[in-house]
Amino acid sequence: MDRIKLIAEKIVRFLKEAKVELKKVTWPTPRQTLASTSVVIIVVIIVSIYLGIVDFGVAKAIRFVLG
Protein backbone atom coordinates (compact mmCIF):
# COMPACT_ATOMS: atom_id res chain seq x y z
CA MET A 1 0.00 0.00 0.00
CA ASP A 2 2.80 2.41 0.82
CA ARG A 3 4.35 1.84 -2.58
CA ILE A 4 1.07 2.69 -4.36
CA LYS A 5 0.71 5.82 -2.25
CA LEU A 6 4.29 6.87 -3.08
CA ILE A 7 3.69 6.37 -6.80
CA ALA A 8 0.43 8.34 -6.63
CA GLU A 9 2.21 11.22 -4.84
CA LYS A 10 4.94 11.26 -7.51
CA ILE A 11 2.34 11.38 -10.27
CA VAL A 12 0.46 14.24 -8.59
CA ARG A 13 3.72 16.16 -8.04
CA PHE A 14 4.73 15.64 -11.68
CA LEU A 15 1.37 16.90 -12.95
CA LYS A 16 1.52 19.98 -10.72
CA GLU A 17 5.05 20.79 -11.89
CA ALA A 18 4.03 20.25 -15.52
CA LYS A 19 1.12 22.66 -15.08
CA VAL A 20 3.46 25.32 -13.64
CA GLU A 21 5.89 24.89 -16.55
CA LEU A 22 3.12 25.06 -19.14
CA LYS A 23 2.03 28.42 -17.74
CA LYS A 24 5.53 29.75 -18.56
CA VAL A 25 5.25 28.80 -22.23
CA THR A 26 4.73 31.56 -24.77
CA TRP A 27 2.16 30.04 -27.08
CA PRO A 28 2.08 31.14 -30.72
CA THR A 29 -0.85 33.08 -32.06
CA PRO A 30 -3.13 31.38 -34.60
CA ARG A 31 -1.56 33.56 -37.30
CA GLN A 32 1.97 32.46 -36.34
CA THR A 33 0.87 28.84 -36.27
CA LEU A 34 -0.66 29.14 -39.74
CA ALA A 35 2.48 30.81 -41.10
CA SER A 36 4.77 28.16 -39.63
CA THR A 37 2.54 25.36 -40.90
CA SER A 38 2.51 26.88 -44.37
CA VAL A 39 6.31 27.07 -44.45
CA VAL A 40 6.60 23.44 -43.36
CA ILE A 41 4.12 22.26 -46.01
CA ILE A 42 5.91 24.23 -48.76
CA VAL A 43 9.32 22.86 -47.73
CA VAL A 44 7.96 19.31 -47.62
CA ILE A 45 6.52 19.70 -51.12
CA ILE A 46 9.79 21.11 -52.49
CA VAL A 47 11.92 18.40 -50.88
CA SER A 48 9.58 15.63 -52.01
CA ILE A 49 9.68 16.91 -55.62
CA TYR A 50 13.48 17.10 -55.46
CA LEU A 51 13.78 13.58 -54.04
CA GLY A 52 11.33 12.28 -56.62
CA ILE A 53 13.43 13.73 -59.44
CA VAL A 54 16.64 12.33 -57.94
CA ASP A 55 15.01 8.92 -57.48
CA PHE A 56 13.79 8.94 -61.07
CA GLY A 57 17.28 9.87 -62.31
CA VAL A 58 19.02 7.22 -60.25
CA ALA A 59 16.53 4.57 -61.38
CA LYS A 60 17.13 5.55 -65.05
CA ALA A 61 20.92 5.45 -64.52
CA ILE A 62 20.76 2.01 -62.90
CA ARG A 63 18.56 0.67 -65.73
CA PHE A 64 21.02 2.12 -68.28
CA VAL A 65 24.04 0.55 -66.57
CA LEU A 66 22.44 -2.83 -65.97
CA GLY A 67 20.80 -2.93 -69.36
C-alpha positions in Angstrom: 0.0 0.0 0.0 2.8 2.4 0.8 4.4 1.8 -2.6 1.1 2.7 -4.4 0.7 5.8 -2.2 4.3 6.9 -3.1 3.7 6.4 -6.8 0.4 8.3 -6.6 2.2 11.2 -4.8 4.9 11.3 -7.5 2.3 11.4 -10.3 0.5 14.2 -8.6 3.7 16.2 -8.0 4.7 15.6 -11.7 1.4 16.9 -12.9 1.5 20.0 -10.7 5.0 20.8 -11.9 4.0 20.2 -15.5 1.1 22.7 -15.1 3.5 25.3 -13.6 5.9 24.9 -16.5 3.1 25.1 -19.1 2.0 28.4 -17.7 5.5 29.7 -18.6 5.2 28.8 -22.2 4.7 31.6 -24.8 2.2 30.0 -27.1 2.1 31.1 -30.7 -0.9 33.1 -32.1 -3.1 31.4 -34.6 -1.6 33.6 -37.3 2.0 32.5 -36.3 0.9 28.8 -36.3 -0.7 29.1 -39.7 2.5 30.8 -41.1 4.8 28.2 -39.6 2.5 25.4 -40.9 2.5 26.9 -44.4 6.3 27.1 -44.4 6.6 23.4 -43.4 4.1 22.3 -46.0 5.9 24.2 -48.8 9.3 22.9 -47.7 8.0 19.3 -47.6 6.5 19.7 -51.1 9.8 21.1 -52.5 11.9 18.4 -50.9 9.6 15.6 -52.0 9.7 16.9 -55.6 13.5 17.1 -55.5 13.8 13.6 -54.0 11.3 12.3 -56.6 13.4 13.7 -59.4 16.6 12.3 -57.9 15.0 8.9 -57.5 13.8 8.9 -61.1 17.3 9.9 -62.3 19.0 7.2 -60.3 16.5 4.6 -61.4 17.1 5.5 -65.0 20.9 5.4 -64.5 20.8 2.0 -62.9 18.6 0.7 -65.7 21.0 2.1 -68.3 24.0 0.6 -66.6 22.4 -2.8 -66.0 20.8 -2.9 -69.4 
